[in-house]
Amino acid sequence: GKALAIRKKIFGENDVDTGQSYYNIGIAQLKKGDYDGALVLLQKSKAIFTRELGVEHRKTVQTNAFIDFCQKRMDPSNTAVQL
């Protein structure tokens, strides 16, 4: 929502703070059972975290775990880990 719009305006689309907003909203969607919505937002945050923080950063690794969780919930036969 509103926090995301403000962060995008102040920091830009590719800033870590914007990525954190995508992540927070994605986790909220995940908790509501909206795995499709969560996946889209978590993938956006992952792209930002990977580019700005690196693949081994805690935020990137944690986001990958939640992406994997969403994918498994959407398709239980999917065992691939998103890197």
C-alpha positions as CSV (number, residue, x, y, z in Angstrom):
1,G,0.0,0.0,0.0
2,K,0.7,3.5,1.0
3,A,4.2,2.8,2.5
4,L,5.3,1.2,-0.7
5,A,4.1,4.1,-2.8
6,I,5.9,6.6,-0.5
7,R,9.2,4.5,-0.6
8,K,9.0,4.2,-4.3
9,K,8.6,7.9,-4.7
10,I,11.4,8.8,-2.2
11,F,13.9,6.0,-2.8
12,G,13.1,4.7,-6.3
13,E,11.9,1.4,-7.5
14,N,15.2,-0.4,-7.0
15,D,16.2,0.7,-3.5
16,V,16.5,-1.8,-0.6
17,D,13.8,0.1,1.4
18,T,11.4,-0.4,-1.5
19,G,12.4,-4.0,-1.6
20,Q,11.6,-4.3,2.1
21,S,8.2,-2.9,1.5
22,Y,7.6,-5.5,-1.3
23,Y,8.8,-8.1,1.1
24,N,6.5,-7.0,4.0
25,I,3.4,-6.9,1.8
26,G,4.4,-10.2,0.3
27,I,4.6,-11.8,3.7
28,A,1.2,-10.3,4.7
29,Q,-0.3,-11.8,1.5
30,L,1.3,-15.2,2.3
31,K,-0.2,-15.1,5.8
32,K,-3.6,-14.5,4.2
33,G,-3.1,-17.5,1.9
34,D,-2.7,-15.5,-1.2
35,Y,0.3,-17.4,-2.5
36,D,0.1,-15.9,-6.1
37,G,0.1,-12.4,-4.8
38,A,2.8,-13.1,-2.3
39,L,5.0,-14.7,-4.9
40,V,4.9,-11.7,-7.2
41,L,5.8,-9.3,-4.4
42,L,8.5,-11.6,-3.0
43,Q,10.1,-12.0,-6.4
44,K,10.3,-8.2,-6.8
45,S,11.9,-7.9,-3.4
46,K,14.3,-10.8,-4.3
47,A,15.4,-9.0,-7.4
48,I,16.2,-5.8,-5.5
49,F,17.9,-7.6,-2.6
50,T,20.0,-9.7,-5.0
51,R,21.1,-6.7,-7.0
52,E,21.8,-4.4,-4.1
53,L,22.8,-6.8,-1.3
54,G,24.0,-10.0,-3.0
55,V,22.8,-13.5,-3.2
56,E,24.2,-14.6,0.2
57,H,22.8,-11.7,2.2
58,R,20.4,-12.7,4.9
59,K,17.4,-10.8,3.4
60,T,18.0,-12.5,0.0
61,V,18.3,-15.9,1.5
62,Q,15.2,-15.4,3.6
63,T,13.2,-14.1,0.7
64,N,14.2,-17.2,-1.4
65,A,12.9,-19.5,1.4
66,F,9.5,-17.8,1.3
67,I,9.4,-17.9,-2.5
68,D,10.1,-21.6,-2.3
69,F,7.3,-22.0,0.3
70,C,4.8,-20.2,-1.9
71,Q,5.7,-22.3,-4.9
72,K,5.3,-25.5,-2.9
73,R,1.9,-24.3,-1.6
74,M,0.8,-23.5,-5.1
75,D,2.1,-26.7,-6.6
76,P,3.0,-29.4,-4.1
77,S,4.9,-31.4,-6.8
78,N,7.3,-28.5,-7.2
79,T,10.4,-29.3,-5.3
80,A,12.8,-26.9,-7.0
81,V,14.5,-24.3,-4.8
82,Q,14.4,-20.8,-6.2
83,L,17.8,-19.3,-6.3
